[in-house]
């Protein structure tokens, strides 16, 4: 179990992920990173996440997101 999670430093974002700030998304990552989702997200019928470009969103069920990216459900609070 991971005991600590922290954000990637912004200066490293483009070189590590291939995304610009505001366009990071677990869908279509150039390199597969673990995706974690708080259980509270499952309380919603639909959620919005980045589509990989700043200002563009994808709306989908949290269950579809978990299945598509292999997200782990864990308490993030």
N, C-alpha and C positions, 0 to 999 in steps of 0.2 A: 504494500500500500504506500502511495506517495504521501509524505507528511508535509511537503511544502511545494507549492506551485507559484511561479512568478512569471510575469510578462517578459517577453523578449525585449531587450533594449531597442528603442526605436531606431537607433543608428544601424542596427544589424538586420532590421526587418526585411528590406528589399533583397539583400544578398542571401539571407537564409531561406526566406519563403518565396521570393519572386513577386511579392505583393507590395503595393504602396500603402502607406498608412490610410486606414479607412476602407481598404478593399480586401482585408484578410478574411478568409472564409474557410471552414473545414471542407467545403465542397470544392473539388477540383484543385486541391493543393498540388503544387509541383513536387513536393516532397511530403511523404505521409508522416504527419505528426499525430500523437495521441489527441483525441478529442474527449473532453469531459463535459458532462451536462448535469446540472443540479436537478434533483428529483422534482423540484417545484415546477420545472419547465413542462413536466408531463401533465400538469393540471390544466394546461391550455389545449384547446382544439387545434390551433395553428400558432406558429411562432414565425418571426421574421429574422433572417440572417443575411449577412452580406453575400452578394452574388459574385464577388471577386473584383468588383470595380467600385470605386468610391461613389456613393449615392444610389447604387442599384441593389435592391433587396429581393430575396426569394422568400415566399411564404409557403410553409409546409407544416405538416404535423410533426411534433417532436419525435414520435415513433418512427416516422420516415427518415428523419435526420439520423437517429440512433442506428437504424438498420443500414443506411447508405454509407455512413462513414465509420461504422463500428464504434460509436461513442460509448464511453463508460459512464454509467449513472453513479454519481458520488456527491456527497454533501460538500458543496463549495462555499457555504456560508461560514 
